[in-house]
């Protein structure tokens, strides 16, 4: 009995989402610009849920137990999205969208170096 109680106490406080999908997981931005992304959000579980982007206190969207929707956002850095229950705000799952930055002028600099030696 003591071991069972210990096991229950060690269980994580995060409930598990039956399904939670965000796509795409990577957003590419040009240097010094924001990344415009249309995020496809899908979840399927037992109760209504809400999608959060910490540190914002208000949800980006809330919906029924089964939801499929698109969400247009501007991201400047890697962003962790949290799916929480609509009533108690208990975390169900999280996903991270990576933001990659490309400098389109870097190719010109490399080309000049290769033609004229290092400059």
C-alpha positions in Angstrom: 0.0 0.0 0.0 2.8 2.4 0.8 4.4 1.9 -2.6 1.1 2.5 -4.4 0.6 5.8 -2.5 4.2 6.8 -3.4 3.5 5.9 -7.1 0.4 8.0 -7.2 2.1 11.0 -5.7 4.9 10.8 -8.2 2.6 10.9 -11.2 2.9 14.1 -13.2 0.3 16.8 -12.8 -0.2 17.1 -16.5 -3.2 15.3 -18.1 -2.6 13.8 -21.5 -4.4 15.0 -24.6 -5.8 12.2 -26.8 -4.6 14.1 -29.8 -3.0 17.6 -30.3 -1.5 18.6 -33.6 0.0 21.9 -34.8 1.4 22.2 -38.3 3.7 23.4 -39.6 6.3 23.1 -36.8 8.8 25.4 -38.5 8.4 29.0 -39.7 11.0 30.6 -41.9 11.5 34.4 -41.7 13.7 36.8 -43.5 16.3 38.6 -41.3 14.7 41.6 -39.5 11.2 40.5 -40.3 8.4 38.7 -38.5 7.4 35.2 -39.5 3.9 35.1 -40.9 2.4 31.7 -40.3 -1.0 30.1 -40.8 -1.1 27.4 -38.1 -3.3 24.4 -38.5 -4.6 23.4 -35.1 -6.3 20.1 -34.4 -7.2 18.4 -31.1 -9.5 15.6 -30.2 -10.1 14.7 -26.5 -12.7 14.2 -23.8 -13.6 17.8 -22.9 -13.4 21.4 -24.4 -10.0 22.9 -24.5 -8.1 26.2 -25.1 -4.9 27.0 -26.9 -2.5 29.4 -25.1 0.7 31.1 -26.1 2.5 32.0 -22.9 3.0 34.5 -21.4 -0.3 35.7 -22.7 -3.1 35.1 -20.1 -5.9 35.0 -22.6 -6.3 32.0 -24.9 -5.7 32.3 -28.7 -8.8 30.1 -29.2 -11.1 27.7 -27.4 -13.3 25.0 -28.7 -15.1 21.8 -28.2 -13.6 18.4 -27.5 -12.9 18.0 -31.2 -11.5 21.0 -33.1 -9.8 21.7 -36.4 -9.1 25.3 -37.3 -6.5 27.6 -38.9 -4.9 30.5 -37.0 -2.9 33.3 -38.6 0.0 34.5 -36.4 3.2 36.6 -36.5 6.1 35.0 -34.7 9.5 36.5 -33.9 11.0 33.6 -32.0 10.5 30.0 -31.1 7.1 29.7 -29.5 5.7 27.2 -27.1 1.9 26.6 -27.4 0.0 25.0 -24.6 -3.3 23.1 -24.8 -5.3 23.4 -21.6 -8.7 22.3 -20.4 -11.3 25.0 -20.8 -12.6 24.8 -17.3 -9.6 24.3 -15.0 -6.8 25.5 -17.3 -4.9 22.2 -16.6 -2.2 21.6 -19.1 -3.0 18.8 -21.5 -0.1 19.1 -24.0 2.4 21.5 -25.5 4.1 21.9 -28.8 6.9 24.3 -30.0 7.0 26.1 -33.3 10.6 26.8 -34.4 11.4 30.1 -36.1 14.3 30.0 -38.5 15.9 33.2 -39.8 17.4 33.4 -43.3 19.7 36.3 -44.5 19.1 36.5 -48.2 22.1 39.0 -48.5 24.5 36.4 -47.0 24.8 34.7 -50.4 26.1 37.9 -52.0 28.8 38.2 -49.4 29.9 34.6 -49.9 29.9 35.1 -53.6 32.2 38.1 -53.4 34.6 36.3 -51.1 34.8 33.3 -53.4 35.6 35.6 -56.4 38.0 38.0 -54.8 39.4 36.0 -51.9 38.5 36.9 -48.3 37.4 40.5 -47.9 
